[in-house]
């Protein structure tokens, strides 16, 4: 997904989700597709965020 993926799953479990879900499982393939898609959309997300930030700044928030 976007940004750093600093998971804190170790607080709750000794086994990560990546270790629990077999590499052949559909979720692993789906995650790879979604991650690649989000990378291509990163600039669009940034533009929306900048637009919202400018709008809020103009409103004095």
N, C-alpha and C positions, 0 to 999 in steps of 0.2 A: 504494500500500500504506500501511501505518500509519506515522505519523511523517514526519520529513523524508526526502526522497529525495536525499541528497547522494551521487550516484554518482561513483565514481572511474574510470569507464571510459576517461577520457582518458589514463590511464597506459598503456593497452594498445592503444588505437585512436584514430584521429583522427576517426572517424565514429561517432556515437552509434547505438544500436539503433533509436531513433525515426527516424533518417535512413535507416537501411538497410531497415526494414520499411515497405512501402507502406501508406498510410492505409487503403486498401481491403482490406487483408489481415485475415483472421479474427482473428489475434492482437491486433490493435489494438482490435477490437470487444470481444473477450473481456477484455482488460485494463480497458477502461472499465467493463464490468459487474462485474468482480471488485473494482476500486477502489471503486465505489459500494457494493457489498455490505459490504466491510470497514469503510467509514465507518459504515454502519448498525449494525455489530457492535462498534464501538469501545467502547461502554459495557460490553458483556458481557465483552470481553477485560479491560478495566480492573477489573471486579468480580472476575474470576477471579484476576487478578494480585494484587489487594489481599488476597483470601482466602488465597492461598498465602503472601504476605508475613506476614500475621498468624499463620498456622500455624507458619511457620518461626521467627518471633519468639517465639512461645509455647514452642517447643522449645529456645530459647536459641541458635539459629544465626545 
